[in-house]
Amino acid sequence: MSKTKHHVLICNGGSCNQVGVEELTQAIRREISNQDLDEFIHTTRTRCNGRCHDKCVVVAYPNGTWSKDLKPEDTKIFINSLMNEQDETGKVSHLFSNEGFQRTEGIVTGISKEKEKVMKVSKKH
């Protein structure tokens, strides 16, 4: 991981699974290999990232860029965007700044988590 420049978190929650995140994951990993970027981009499948409205959700670090509605046909542009450090997909939903994550124009506000629901699934009670 010493050469890793980007960590891509691919949402594997229920809503993303319903619209084909498995195919998206395979396409992203295939494109990384096709461009010989395996040493520079690490991928991880996560549980739900809480933006079900934006399915399929992919989060890329270190920039903290959240992308929405990604499909397998977007993967080449997505990987190129990472390497060029400039969004070329037009599918960024949130960007990280010193003030936290900022929604891009036209992105709906998420649904606040109910404290009772969070406590129910939390390991700390």
MOPAC internal coordinates of N, CA, C and O (Angstrom, degrees):
PM7 1SCF
backbone

  N    0.0000 0     0.00 0     0.00 0    0    0    0
  C    1.4503 1     0.00 0     0.00 0    1    0    0
  C    1.5195 1   111.31 1     0.00 0    2    1    0
  O    1.2310 1   119.81 1  -179.75 1    3    2    1
  N    1.3171 1   117.97 1     0.25 1    3    2    1
  C    1.4582 1   119.89 1  -176.06 1    5    3    2
  C    1.5306 1   113.24 1   -64.43 1    6    5    3
  O    1.2310 1   119.72 1   157.81 1    7    6    5
  N    1.3225 1   118.13 1   -22.19 1    7    6    5
  C    1.4666 1   121.02 1   178.95 1    9    7    6
  C    1.5318 1   112.72 1  -100.26 1   10    9    7
  O    1.2310 1   120.45 1  -179.52 1   11   10    9
  N    1.3339 1   116.75 1     0.48 1   11   10    9
  C    1.4594 1   120.72 1  -177.20 1   13   11   10
  C    1.5222 1   110.82 1   -64.22 1   14   13   11
  O    1.2310 1   121.09 1   -51.04 1   15   14   13
  N    1.3297 1   115.52 1   128.96 1   15   14   13
  C    1.4659 1   121.85 1   178.02 1   17   15   14
  C    1.5145 1   112.01 1  -111.21 1   18   17   15
  O    1.2310 1   120.65 1   157.88 1   19   18   17
  N    1.3346 1   116.36 1   -22.12 1   19   18   17
  C    1.4661 1   120.73 1  -177.54 1   21   19   18
  C    1.5208 1   109.88 1  -138.24 1   22   21   19
  O    1.2310 1   121.76 1   -40.57 1   23   22   21
  N    1.3343 1   114.23 1   139.43 1   23   22   21
  C    1.4582 1   120.90 1   173.88 1   25   23   22
  C    1.5207 1   105.85 1  -118.03 1   26   25   23
  O    1.2310 1   120.57 1   -60.65 1   27   26   25
  N    1.3184 1   116.52 1   119.35 1   27   26   25
  C    1.4567 1   122.83 1  -176.70 1   29   27   26
  C    1.5213 1   108.24 1  -106.26 1   30   29   27
  O    1.2310 1   121.04 1   -60.11 1   31   30   29
  N    1.3363 1   115.62 1   119.89 1   31   30   29
  C    1.4530 1   122.45 1   179.72 1   33   31   30
  C    1.5291 1   108.10 1  -103.21 1   34   33   31
  O    1.2310 1   120.51 1   -62.67 1   35   34   33
  N    1.3077 1   116.64 1   117.33 1   35   34   33
  C    1.4579 1   122.07 1  -176.15 1   37   35   34
  C    1.5210 1   108.29 1  -105.21 1   38   37   35
  O    1.2310 1   120.73 1   -60.94 1   39   38   37
  N    1.3301 1   116.20 1   119.06 1   39   38   37
  C    1.4625 1   120.85 1  -178.14 1   41   39   38
  C    1.5188 1   109.70 1   -63.47 1   42   41   39
  O    1.2310 1   121.55 1   -48.27 1   43   42   41
  N    1.3224 1   114.64 1   131.73 1   43   42   41
  C    1.4553 1   121.70 1   179.64 1   45   43   42
  C    1.5275 1   109.92 1  -121.11 1   46   45   43
  O    1.2310 1   121.26 1  -150.40 1   47   46   45
  N    1.3436 1   115.20 1    29.60 1   47   46   45
  C    1.4574 1   120.03 1   179.32 1   49   47   46
  C    1.5198 1   111.37 1   -76.94 1   50   49   47
  O    1.2310 1   121.07 1    -5.08 1   51   50   49
  N    1.3160 1   115.55 1   174.92 1   51   50   49
  C    1.4601 1   121.63 1  -175.36 1   53   51   50
  C    1.5168 1   114.08 1   -58.68 1   54   53   51
  O    1.2310 1   119.72 1   134.08 1   55   54   53
  N    1.3261 1   118.14 1   -45.92 1   55   54   53
  C    1.4707 1   120.64 1  -178.32 1   57   55   54
  C    1.5202 1   111.35 1   -65.41 1   58   57   55
  O    1.2310 1   120.14 1   138.12 1   59   58   57
  N    1.3119 1   117.34 1   -41.88 1   59   58   57
  C    1.4659 1   120.44 1   178.94 1   61   59   58
  C    1.5285 1   110.27 1   -66.54 1   62   61   59
  O    1.2310 1   120.46 1   142.55 1   63   62   61
  N    1.3336 1   116.72 1   -37.45 1   63   62   61
  C    1.4611 1   120.20 1   177.50 1   65   63   62
  C    1.5209 1   111.78 1   -63.07 1   66   65   63
  O    1.2310 1   120.43 1   143.93 1   67   66   65
  N    1.3197 1   116.79 1   -36.07 1   67   66   65
  C    1.4601 1   120.41 1  -179.09 1   69   67   66
  C    1.5248 1   112.75 1   -66.29 1   70   69   67
  O    1.2310 1   120.33 1   154.95 1   71   70   69
  N    1.3268 1   116.97 1   -25.05 1   71   70   69
  C    1.4795 1   119.25 1  -178.28 1   73   71   70
  C    1.5203 1   112.73 1  -106.80 1   74   73   71
  O    1.2310 1   119.71 1  -169.18 1   75   74   73
  N    1.3313 1   118.16 1    10.82 1   75   74   73
  C    1.4552 1   120.13 1   170.19 1   77   75   74
  C    1.5065 1   117.65 1   100.45 1   78   77   75
  O    1.2310 1   119.85 1  -140.65 1   79   78   77
  N    1.3282 1   117.89 1    39.35 1   79   78   77
  C    1.4591 1   119.84 1   179.04 1   81   79   78
  C    1.5293 1   112.28 1   -65.05 1   82   81   79
  O    1.2310 1   120.05 1   153.68 1   83   82   81
  N    1.3181 1   117.50 1   -26.32 1   83   82   81
  C    1.4713 1   119.89 1   178.73 1   85   83   82
  C    1.5286 1   110.31 1   -60.84 1   86   85   83
  O    1.2310 1   120.54 1   134.63 1   87   86   85
  N    1.3338 1   116.57 1   -45.37 1   87   86   85
  C    1.4674 1   120.76 1   178.70 1   89   87   86
  C    1.5236 1   111.01 1   -65.68 1   90   89   87
  O    1.2310 1   120.83 1   141.47 1   91   90   89
  N    1.3394 1   116.02 1   -38.53 1   91   90   89
  C    1.4667 1   120.65 1   178.16 1   93   91   90
  C    1.5281 1   110.01 1   -63.69 1   94   93   91
  O    1.2310 1   120.25 1   134.26 1   95   94   93
  N    1.3209 1   117.13 1   -45.74 1   95   94   93
  C    1.4639 1   121.58 1   179.46 1   97   95   94
  C    1.5190 1   110.83 1   -58.86 1   98   97   95
  O    1.2310 1   120.52 1   132.99 1   99   98   97
  N    1.3162 1   116.61 1   -47.01 1   99   98   97
  C    1.4631 1   120.60 1   178.99 1  101   99   98
  C    1.5269 1   110.98 1   -61.62 1  102  101   99
  O    1.2310 1   120.41 1   138.72 1  103  102  101
  N    1.3348 1   116.82 1   -41.28 1  103  102  101
  C    1.4662 1   120.74 1  -179.11 1  105  103  102
  C    1.5346 1   110.90 1   -66.18 1  106  105  103
  O    1.2310 1   120.08 1   138.94 1  107  106  105
  N    1.3356 1   117.45 1   -41.06 1  107  106  105
  C    1.4661 1   120.51 1   178.55 1  109  107  106
  C    1.5215 1   110.21 1   -63.20 1  110  109  107
  O    1.2310 1   120.57 1   132.09 1  111  110  109
  N    1.3251 1   116.51 1   -47.91 1  111  110  109
  C    1.4695 1   120.00 1  -178.94 1  113  111  110
  C    1.5338 1   111.66 1   -64.79 1  114  113  111
  O    1.2310 1   120.63 1   142.61 1  115  114  113
  N    1.3232 1   116.40 1   -37.39 1  115  114  113
  C    1.4712 1   120.49 1   177.49 1  117  115  114
  C    1.5300 1   110.77 1   -64.92 1  118  117  115
  O    1.2310 1   120.42 1   137.18 1  119  118  117
  N    1.3375 1   116.80 1   -42.82 1  119  118  117
  C    1.4703 1   120.31 1  -179.95 1  121  119  118
  C    1.5219 1   111.14 1   -65.86 1  122  121  119
  O    1.2310 1   120.31 1   141.62 1  123  122  121
  N    1.3194 1   117.01 1   -38.38 1  123  122  121
  C    1.4672 1   120.54 1   176.17 1  125  123  122
  C    1.5274 1   109.53 1   -59.34 1  126  125  123
  O    1.2310 1   120.53 1   133.83 1  127  126  125
  N    1.3135 1   116.58 1   -46.17 1  127  126  125
  C    1.4731 1   120.60 1   178.26 1  129  127  126
  C    1.5193 1   111.70 1   -65.85 1  130  129  127
  O    1.2310 1   120.28 1   136.34 1  131  130  129
  N    1.3420 1   117.08 1   -43.66 1  131  130  129
  C    1.4686 1   120.64 1  -179.72 1  133  131  130
  C    1.5245 1   112.08 1   -58.48 1  134  133  131
  O    1.2310 1   120.70 1   145.25 1  135  134  133
  N    1.3370 1   116.26 1   -34.75 1  135  134  133
  C    1.4624 1   120.20 1   179.50 1  137  135  134
  C    1.5282 1   111.92 1   -91.81 1  138  137  135
  O    1.2310 1   120.34 1  -173.21 1  139  138  137
  N    1.3259 1   116.95 1     6.79 1  139  138  137
  C    1.4644 1   122.97 1   178.65 1  141  139  138
  C    1.5311 1   111.55 1    56.57 1  142  141  139
  O    1.2310 1   121.37 1  -134.07 1  143  142  141
  N    1.3398 1   114.98 1    45.93 1  143  142  141
  C    1.4660 1   121.25 1  -176.79 1  145  143  142
  C    1.5254 1   112.67 1  -112.17 1  146  145  143
  O    1.2310 1   120.45 1  -164.77 1  147  146  145
  N    1.3182 1   116.75 1    15.23 1  147  146  145
  C    1.4676 1   120.21 1  -176.79 1  149  147  146
  C    1.5310 1   113.28 1   -55.87 1  150  149  147
  O    1.2310 1   120.01 1   146.36 1  151  150  149
  N    1.3148 1   117.58 1   -33.64 1  151  150  149
  C    1.4680 1   120.73 1   179.64 1  153  151  150
  C    1.5288 1   112.45 1   -74.53 1  154  153  151
  O    1.2310 1   120.13 1   160.47 1  155  154  153
  N    1.3357 1   117.37 1   -19.53 1  155  154  153
  C    1.4598 1   121.49 1  -171.40 1  157  155  154
  C    1.5237 1   114.31 1  -106.22 1  158  157  155
  O    1.2310 1   120.26 1   159.15 1  159  158  157
  N    1.3446 1   117.12 1   -20.85 1  159  158  157
  C    1.4663 1   120.89 1  -178.51 1  161  159  158
  C    1.5149 1   108.83 1  -127.06 1  162  161  159
  O    1.2310 1   120.95 1   -58.84 1  163  162  161
  N    1.3253 1   115.80 1   121.16 1  163  162  161
  C    1.4647 1   122.11 1   177.99 1  165  163  162
  C    1.5266 1   107.63 1  -107.77 1  166  165  163
  O    1.2310 1   119.92 1   -43.13 1  167  166  165
  N    1.3299 1   117.77 1   136.87 1  167  166  165
  C    1.4575 1   121.14 1   178.25 1  169  167  166
  C    1.5165 1   110.89 1  -114.57 1  170  169  167
  O    1.2310 1   121.41 1   -32.42 1  171  170  169
  N    1.3270 1   114.91 1   147.58 1  171  170  169
  C    1.4540 1   122.17 1   176.31 1  173  171  170
  C    1.5155 1   108.08 1  -141.22 1  174  173  171
  O    1.2310 1   120.85 1   -47.62 1  175  174  173
  N    1.3196 1   115.97 1   132.38 1  175  174  173
  C    1.4616 1   119.85 1   172.99 1  177  175  174
  C    1.5233 1   107.51 1   -87.72 1  178  177  175
  O    1.2310 1   120.71 1   -47.61 1  179  178  177
  N    1.3148 1   116.26 1   132.39 1  179  178  177
  C    1.4601 1   121.85 1  -177.62 1  181  179  178
  C    1.5272 1   110.13 1  -108.30 1  182  181  179
  O    1.2310 1   121.55 1    -0.92 1  183  182  181
  N    1.2730 1   114.64 1   179.08 1  183  182  181
  C    1.4672 1   119.75 1   166.60 1  185  183  182
  C    1.5285 1   106.01 1   -84.36 1  186  185  183
  O    1.2310 1   119.93 1    15.02 1  187  186  185
  N    1.3063 1   117.73 1  -164.98 1  187  186  185
  C    1.4640 1   121.82 1  -176.47 1  189  187  186
  C    1.5274 1   110.78 1   -58.76 1  190  189  187
  O    1.2310 1   120.98 1   -46.43 1  191  190  189
  N    1.3341 1   115.74 1   133.57 1  191  190  189
  C    1.4613 1   121.33 1   176.76 1  193  191  190
  C    1.5287 1   112.36 1   -95.33 1  194  193  191
  O    1.2310 1   119.93 1  -177.56 1  195  194  193
  N    1.3273 1   117.74 1     2.44 1  195  194  193
  C    1.4565 1   121.41 1   172.78 1  197  195  194
  C    1.5192 1   115.68 1    81.06 1  198  197  195
  O    1.2310 1   119.64 1  -167.12 1  199  198  197
  N    1.3082 1   118.29 1    12.88 1  199  198  197
  C    1.4752 1   120.56 1   178.62 1  201  199  198
  C    1.5291 1   108.68 1  -123.18 1  202  201  199
  O    1.2310 1   121.03 1  -126.19 1  203  202  201
  N    1.3247 1   115.63 1    53.81 1  203  202  201
  C    1.4634 1   121.50 1  -174.54 1  205  203  202
  C    1.5261 1   112.36 1   -56.79 1  206  205  203
  O    1.2310 1   120.41 1   148.87 1  207  206  205
  N    1.3083 1   116.82 1   -31.13 1  207  206  205
  C    1.4657 1   120.81 1   178.21 1  209  207  206
  C    1.5281 1   111.07 1   -61.37 1  210  209  207
  O    1.2310 1   120.21 1   153.07 1  211  210  209
  N    1.3270 1   117.20 1   -26.93 1  211  210  209
  C    1.4702 1   122.73 1  -175.00 1  213  211  210
  C    1.5327 1   113.34 1   -97.61 1  214  213  211
  O    1.2310 1   119.57 1  -168.05 1  215  214  213
  N    1.3106 1   118.43 1    11.95 1  215  214  213
  C    1.4710 1   122.08 1  -174.08 1  217  215  214
  C    1.5222 1   113.15 1   -50.80 1  218  217  215
  O    1.2310 1   119.18 1   -39.02 1  219  218  217
  N    1.2629 1   119.16 1   140.98 1  219  218  217
  C    1.4453 1   134.76 1    -8.39 1  221  219  218
  C    1.5406 1   109.93 1   -80.28 1  222  221  219
  O    1.2310 1   121.03 1   -46.04 1  223  222  221
  N    1.3070 1   115.64 1   133.96 1  223  222  221
  C    1.4560 1   123.35 1  -175.75 1  225  223  222
  C    1.5207 1   110.51 1  -101.77 1  226  225  223
  O    1.2310 1   121.19 1   -46.61 1  227  226  225
  N    1.3345 1   115.33 1   133.39 1  227  226  225
  C    1.4573 1   121.61 1   176.44 1  229  227  226
  C    1.5269 1   107.11 1  -132.82 1  230  229  227
  O    1.2310 1   120.39 1   -50.02 1  231  230  229
  N    1.3236 1   116.86 1   129.98 1  231  230  229
  C    1.4540 1   122.88 1  -179.43 1  233  231  230
  C    1.5193 1   108.38 1  -113.85 1  234  233  231
  O    1.2310 1   120.38 1   -49.80 1  235  234  233
  N    1.3287 1   116.89 1   130.20 1  235  234  233
  C    1.4674 1   120.89 1  -178.02 1  237  235  234
  C    1.5258 1   110.42 1  -118.55 1  238  237  235
  O    1.2310 1   121.56 1   -51.74 1  239  238  237
  N    1.3111 1   114.63 1   128.26 1  239  238  237
  C    1.4598 1   122.14 1   176.36 1  241  239  238
  C    1.5151 1   108.72 1  -116.10 1  242  241  239
  O    1.2310 1   119.73 1   -29.39 1  243  242  241
  N    1.3328 1   118.12 1   150.61 1  243  242  241
  C    1.4590 1   128.03 1    24.78 1  245  243  242
  C    1.5315 1   114.95 1   -89.66 1  246  245  243
  O    1.2310 1   118.91 1   173.88 1  247  246  245
  N    1.3253 1   119.69 1    -6.12 1  247  246  245
  C    1.4682 1   120.23 1  -176.03 1  249  247  246
  C    1.5191 1   113.47 1   -73.48 1  250  249  247
  O    1.2310 1   119.65 1   159.02 1  251  250  249
  N    1.3242 1   118.26 1   -20.98 1  251  250  249
  C    1.4566 1   120.48 1  -178.74 1  253  251  250
  C    1.5121 1   112.31 1    72.17 1  254  253  251
  O    1.2310 1   120.33 1  -141.07 1  255  254  253
  N    1.3170 1   116.98 1    38.93 1  255  254  253
  C    1.4584 1   122.12 1  -178.63 1  257  255  254
  C    1.5235 1   109.74 1   -94.57 1  258  257  255
  O    1.2310 1   120.87 1   -55.79 1  259  258  257
  N    1.3309 1   115.95 1   124.21 1  259  258  257
  C    1.4582 1   121.90 1   177.29 1  261  259  258
  C    1.5217 1   108.05 1   -99.90 1  262  261  259
  O    1.2310 1   120.76 1   -52.38 1  263  262  261
  N    1.3221 1   116.15 1   127.62 1  263  262  261
  C    1.4627 1   120.95 1   176.95 1  265  263  262
  C    1.5107 1   108.85 1  -111.71 1  266  265  263
  O    1.2310 1   121.29 1   -31.23 1  267  266  265
  N    1.3237 1   115.13 1   148.77 1  267  266  265
  C    1.4643 1   120.87 1  -177.23 1  269  267  266
  C    1.5170 1   110.55 1  -121.60 1  270  269  267
  O    1.2310 1   121.36 1   -20.15 1  271  270  269
  N    1.3068 1   115.01 1   159.85 1  271  270  269
  C    1.4643 1   122.07 1   171.30 1  273  271  270
  C    1.5236 1   112.95 1    54.27 1  274  273  271
  O    1.2310 1   120.49 1  -147.07 1  275  274  273
  N    1.3402 1   116.67 1    32.93 1  275  274  273
  C    1.4599 1   118.71 1   179.45 1  277  275  274
  C    1.5265 1   110.66 1   -75.01 1  278  277  275
  O    1.2310 1   121.71 1   -38.66 1  279  278  277
  N    1.3096 1   114.33 1   141.34 1  279  278  277
  C    1.4555 1   122.85 1  -179.87 1  281  279  278
  C    1.5333 1   108.28 1  -127.86 1  282  281  279
  O    1.2310 1   120.04 1   -19.59 1  283  282  281
  N    1.3287 1   117.53 1   160.41 1  283  282  281
  C    1.4676 1   119.16 1  -179.31 1  285  283  282
  C    1.5286 1   113.97 1   -52.26 1  286  285  283
  O    1.2310 1   119.74 1   144.54 1  287  286  285
  N    1.3131 1   118.09 1   -35.46 1  287  286  285
  C    1.4703 1   120.39 1   179.96 1  289  287  286
  C    1.5265 1   113.34 1   -70.09 1  290  289  287
  O    1.2310 1   119.70 1   169.59 1  291  290  289
  N    1.3377 1   118.18 1   -10.41 1  291  290  289
  C    1.4712 1   122.59 1   178.29 1  293  291  290
  C    1.5234 1   112.80 1   -89.47 1  294  293  291
  O    1.2310 1   119.84 1   172.79 1  295  294  293
  N    1.3180 1   117.91 1    -7.21 1  295  294  293
  C    1.4632 1   119.73 1  -167.80 1  297  295  294
  C    1.5234 1   114.29 1   -64.80 1  298  297  295
  O    1.2310 1   119.38 1   139.82 1  299  298  297
  N    1.3101 1   118.78 1   -40.18 1  299  298  297
  C    1.4653 1   119.46 1  -179.57 1  301  299  298
  C    1.5299 1   110.20 1   -62.74 1  302  301  299
  O    1.2310 1   120.65 1   134.44 1  303  302  301
  N    1.3164 1   116.37 1   -45.56 1  303  302  301
  C    1.4688 1   120.37 1   178.56 1  305  303  302
  C    1.5306 1   110.08 1   -64.63 1  306  305  303
  O    1.2310 1   120.26 1   140.15 1  307  306  305
  N    1.3435 1   117.10 1   -39.85 1  307  306  305
  C    1.4595 1   120.89 1   179.25 1  309  307  306
  C    1.5255 1   111.14 1   -61.38 1  310  309  307
  O    1.2310 1   120.08 1   131.39 1  311  310  309
  N    1.3315 1   117.45 1   -48.61 1  311  310  309
  C    1.4710 1   120.99 1  -179.98 1  313  311  310
  C    1.5257 1   110.59 1   -64.60 1  314  313  311
  O    1.2310 1   119.86 1   138.98 1  315  314  313
  N    1.3139 1   117.88 1   -41.02 1  315  314  313
  C    1.4720 1   120.51 1   176.17 1  317  315  314
  C    1.5239 1   110.88 1   -61.44 1  318  317  315
  O    1.2310 1   120.34 1   141.45 1  319  318  317
  N    1.3274 1   116.96 1   -38.55 1  319  318  317
  C    1.4656 1   120.96 1   177.54 1  321  319  318
  C    1.5214 1   111.21 1   -60.68 1  322  321  319
  O    1.2310 1   120.80 1   137.79 1  323  322  321
  N    1.3343 1   116.08 1   -42.21 1  323  322  321
  C    1.4665 1   119.68 1   178.30 1  325  323  322
  C    1.5249 1   110.55 1   -60.31 1  326  325  323
  O    1.2310 1   121.11 1   130.34 1  327  326  325
  N    1.3198 1   115.48 1   -49.66 1  327  326  325
  C    1.4576 1   119.75 1  -174.85 1  329  327  326
  C    1.5311 1   112.21 1   -69.53 1  330  329  327
  O    1.2310 1   120.36 1   149.29 1  331  330  329
  N    1.3330 1   116.91 1   -30.71 1  331  330  329
  C    1.4786 1   120.99 1   178.20 1  333  331  330
  C    1.5192 1   112.09 1   -88.01 1  334  333  331
  O    1.2310 1   120.76 1   173.11 1  335  334  333
  N    1.3521 1   116.15 1    -6.89 1  335  334  333
  C    1.4650 1   123.16 1  -177.88 1  337  335  334
  C    1.5215 1   111.76 1    52.99 1  338  337  335
  O    1.2310 1   121.35 1  -138.39 1  339  338  337
  N    1.3302 1   115.01 1    41.61 1  339  338  337
  C    1.4620 1   121.48 1   178.68 1  341  339  338
  C    1.5272 1   107.27 1  -153.36 1  342  341  339
  O    1.2310 1   120.42 1   -52.39 1  343  342  341
  N    1.3374 1   116.81 1   127.61 1  343  342  341
  C    1.4586 1   119.42 1  -177.76 1  345  343  342
  C    1.5235 1   110.86 1   -66.01 1  346  345  343
  O    1.2310 1   121.69 1   -53.68 1  347  346  345
  N    1.3040 1   114.37 1   126.32 1  347  346  345
  C    1.4595 1   120.86 1   175.58 1  349  347  346
  C    1.5255 1   110.55 1  -119.06 1  350  349  347
  O    1.2310 1   120.79 1  -178.70 1  351  350  349
  N    1.3475 1   116.10 1     1.30 1  351  350  349
  C    1.4635 1   120.48 1  -176.53 1  353  351  350
  C    1.5254 1   112.20 1   -87.52 1  354  353  351
  O    1.2310 1   120.28 1   150.22 1  355  354  353
  N    1.3319 1   117.06 1   -29.78 1  355  354  353
  C    1.4570 1   120.42 1  -173.03 1  357  355  354
  C    1.5203 1   111.94 1    72.63 1  358  357  355
  O    1.2310 1   120.13 1  -163.57 1  359  358  357
  N    1.3261 1   117.36 1    16.43 1  359  358  357
  C    1.4588 1   121.42 1  -175.64 1  361  359  358
  C    1.5283 1   112.80 1  -120.43 1  362  361  359
  O    1.2310 1   119.71 1  -156.27 1  363  362  361
  N    1.3159 1   118.15 1    23.73 1  363  362  361
  C    1.4638 1   120.84 1   178.61 1  365  363  362
  C    1.5256 1   108.70 1   -78.60 1  366  365  363
  O    1.2310 1   121.00 1   -52.02 1  367  366  365
  N    1.3196 1   115.70 1   127.98 1  367  366  365
  C    1.4630 1   120.10 1   178.89 1  369  367  366
  C    1.5236 1   112.35 1  -100.58 1  370  369  367
  O    1.2310 1   120.25 1   146.47 1  371  370  369
  N    1.3336 1   117.14 1   -33.53 1  371  370  369
  C    1.4625 1   121.56 1  -177.72 1  373  371  370
  C    1.5255 1   109.66 1  -142.25 1  374  373  371
  O    1.2310 1   121.58 1   -37.14 1  375  374  373
  N    1.3122 1   114.59 1   142.86 1  375  374  373
  C    1.4600 1   121.62 1   176.35 1  377  375  374
  C    1.5142 1   108.49 1  -124.62 1  378  377  375
  O    1.2310 1   120.52 1   -36.29 1  379  378  377
  N    1.3178 1   116.60 1   143.71 1  379  378  377
  C    1.4570 1   120.73 1   179.38 1  381  379  378
  C    1.5245 1   109.74 1   -89.88 1  382  381  379
  O    1.2310 1   121.40 1   -42.65 1  383  382  381
  N    1.3254 1   114.94 1   137.35 1  383  382  381
  C    1.4623 1   121.62 1   173.65 1  385  383  382
  C    1.5235 1   107.43 1  -139.00 1  386  385  383
  O    1.2310 1   120.49 1     0.22 1  387  386  385
  N    1.3188 1   116.67 1  -179.78 1  387  386  385
  C    1.4668 1   120.82 1   178.44 1  389  387  386
  C    1.5211 1   111.96 1   -60.45 1  390  389  387
  O    1.2310 1   120.15 1   161.82 1  391  390  389
  N    1.3227 1   117.32 1   -18.18 1  391  390  389
  C    1.4632 1   121.65 1  -179.16 1  393  391  390
  C    1.5180 1   112.37 1   -97.29 1  394  393  391
  O    1.2310 1   120.05 1  -171.02 1  395  394  393
  N    1.3308 1   117.52 1     8.98 1  395  394  393
  C    1.4624 1   121.65 1  -179.28 1  397  395  394
  C    1.5196 1   111.09 1   103.85 1  398  397  395
  O    1.2310 1   120.84 1    17.32 1  399  398  397
  N    1.2960 1   116.00 1  -162.68 1  399  398  397
  C    1.4586 1   120.90 1  -179.64 1  401  399  398
  C    1.5234 1   110.11 1   -82.95 1  402  401  399
  O    1.2310 1   121.03 1   -51.24 1  403  402  401
  N    1.2935 1   115.63 1   128.76 1  403  402  401
  C    1.4647 1   121.65 1  -179.01 1  405  403  402
  C    1.5223 1   109.16 1  -112.22 1  406  405  403
  O    1.2310 1   120.97 1   -50.13 1  407  406  405
  N    1.3365 1   115.74 1   129.87 1  407  406  405
  C    1.4587 1   120.26 1   176.18 1  409  407  406
  C    1.5253 1   109.70 1   -70.62 1  410  409  407
  O    1.2310 1   120.92 1   -39.85 1  411  410  409
  N    1.3183 1   115.84 1   140.15 1  411  410  409
  C    1.4553 1   119.03 1   174.20 1  413  411  410
  C    1.5317 1   108.01 1   -80.52 1  414  413  411
  O    1.2310 1   120.94 1   -16.20 1  415  414  413
  N    1.2926 1   115.81 1   163.80 1  415  414  413
  C    1.4682 1   121.77 1  -175.82 1  417  415  414
  C    1.5275 1   110.95 1   -56.76 1  418  417  415
  O    1.2310 1   121.45 1   -45.66 1  419  418  417
  N    1.3307 1   114.82 1   134.34 1  419  418  417
  C    1.4564 1   120.73 1   176.89 1  421  419  418
  C    1.5161 1   115.39 1    87.00 1  422  421  419
  O    1.2310 1   119.58 1   178.19 1  423  422  421
  N    1.3296 1   118.40 1    -1.81 1  423  422  421
  C    1.4640 1   121.40 1  -179.44 1  425  423  422
  C    1.5302 1   109.15 1   -88.59 1  426  425  423
  O    1.2310 1   120.98 1   -50.23 1  427  426  425
  N    1.3158 1   115.73 1   129.77 1  427  426  425
  C    1.4622 1   120.21 1  -178.33 1  429  427  426
  C    1.5245 1   110.70 1   -70.31 1  430  429  427
  O    1.2310 1   121.46 1   -28.37 1  431  430  429
  N    1.3227 1   114.81 1   151.63 1  431  430  429
  C    1.4574 1   121.06 1   174.87 1  433  431  430
  C    1.5113 1   108.36 1   -70.48 1  434  433  431
  O    1.2310 1   120.96 1   -39.61 1  435  434  433
  N    1.3067 1   115.76 1   140.39 1  435  434  433
  C    1.4587 1   119.79 1   178.62 1  437  435  434
  C    1.5171 1   111.30 1   -72.24 1  438  437  435
  O    1.2310 1   120.89 1    -7.72 1  439  438  437
  N    1.3013 1   115.91 1   172.28 1  439  438  437
  C    1.4580 1   122.02 1   178.36 1  441  439  438
  C    1.5218 1   107.48 1   -91.35 1  442  441  439
  O    1.2310 1   120.85 1   -52.86 1  443  442  441
  N    1.3338 1   115.98 1   127.14 1  443  442  441
  C    1.4647 1   120.17 1   179.49 1  445  443  442
  C    1.5185 1   109.86 1   -64.26 1  446  445  443
  O    1.2310 1   121.42 1   -35.96 1  447  446  445
  N    1.3138 1   114.89 1   144.04 1  447  446  445
  C    1.4583 1   120.36 1   179.24 1  449  447  446
  C    1.5191 1   109.45 1   -80.02 1  450  449  447
  O    1.2310 1   121.06 1   -45.05 1  451  450  449
  N    1.3241 1   115.57 1   134.95 1  451  450  449
  C    1.4523 1   120.74 1   177.15 1  453  451  450
  C    1.5239 1   108.50 1   -77.39 1  454  453  451
  O    1.2310 1   120.72 1   -48.24 1  455  454  453
  N    1.3228 1   116.22 1   131.76 1  455  454  453
  C    1.4596 1   120.82 1  -176.62 1  457  455  454
  C    1.5250 1   111.61 1   -56.17 1  458  457  455
  O    1.2310 1   120.02 1   139.07 1  459  458  457
  N    1.3328 1   117.56 1   -40.93 1  459  458  457
  C    1.4697 1   120.67 1  -179.70 1  461  459  458
  C    1.5210 1   110.93 1   -61.48 1  462  461  459
  O    1.2310 1   120.31 1   138.97 1  463  462  461
  N    1.3268 1   117.00 1   -41.03 1  463  462  461
  C    1.4606 1   121.22 1  -179.27 1  465  463  462
  C    1.5301 1   110.22 1   -67.20 1  466  465  463
  O    1.2310 1   120.38 1   139.30 1  467  466  465
  N    1.3215 1   116.88 1   -40.70 1  467  466  465
  C    1.4598 1   121.11 1   178.99 1  469  467  466
  C    1.5221 1   109.75 1   -63.63 1  470  469  467
  O    1.2310 1   120.50 1   135.56 1  471  470  469
  N    1.3096 1   116.64 1   -44.44 1  471  470  469
  C    1.4712 1   120.35 1   179.48 1  473  471  470
  C    1.5256 1   111.43 1   -63.34 1  474  473  471
  O    1.2310 1   120.55 1   145.46 1  475  474  473
  N    1.3234 1   116.55 1   -34.54 1  475  474  473
  C    1.4656 1   120.69 1  -178.62 1  477  475  474
  C    1.5342 1   111.16 1   -64.57 1  478  477  475
  O    1.2310 1   120.01 1   140.45 1  479  478  477
  N    1.3221 1   117.58 1   -39.55 1  479  478  477
  C    1.4568 1   120.35 1  -177.08 1  481  479  478
  C    1.5272 1   112.60 1   -94.75 1  482  481  479
  O    1.2310 1   120.40 1   171.69 1  483  482  481
  N    1.3241 1   116.84 1    -8.31 1  483  482  481
  C    1.4525 1   121.07 1  -179.51 1  485  483  482
  C    1.5335 1   110.30 1   -76.60 1  486  485  483
  O    1.2310 1   120.98 1   -32.81 1  487  486  485
  N    1.3046 1   115.73 1   147.19 1  487  486  485
  C    1.4617 1   119.96 1   177.45 1  489  487  486
  C    1.5229 1   111.06 1   -76.92 1  490  489  487
  O    1.2310 1   120.66 1   162.01 1  491  490  489
  N    1.3257 1   116.35 1   -17.99 1  491  490  489
  C    1.4706 1   119.92 1   178.72 1  493  491  490
  C    1.5164 1   108.55 1   -97.71 1  494  493  491
  O    1.2310 1   120.25 1   -58.71 1  495  494  493
  N    1.2738 1   117.12 1   121.29 1  495  494  493
  C    1.4657 1   121.17 1   178.03 1  497  495  494
  C    1.4979 1   109.64 1  -115.86 1  498  497  495
  O    1.2310 1   120.10 1   180.00 1  499  498  497

